[in-house]
Amino acid sequence: MTDTTQAPPLPDHLSVDPRSPHHVAAVFEHDIGIRFNGKDRSDVQEYCVSEGWVKVPAGKTLDRKGQPLMIKLKGTVEAFYRQPE
């Protein structure tokens, strides 16, 4: 991992999917953490801090295009860079 002082600022809305307009490749060069309602989540696919929601896969369910079916959870969202150990 690279030093977090060189990490770009985390956007308000970010998606893991490279086809999304909210995907920022430079951010994914670093280890990102999402805290949702006070608990760390590792399954978040998309988030929006200002609107207070995250999208996570709904189990093993797939849509008709073969992509995981997402559900939106609302609450307090905090995005941060994880510190290297």
Secondary structure, DSSP 8 states (H G I E B T S, - for coil): ---GGGS----SEEES-TTSTT--TTGGGS-EEEEETTEEES--SEEETTTTEEEEEEEEEE-TTS-EEEEEEES-EEEEE----
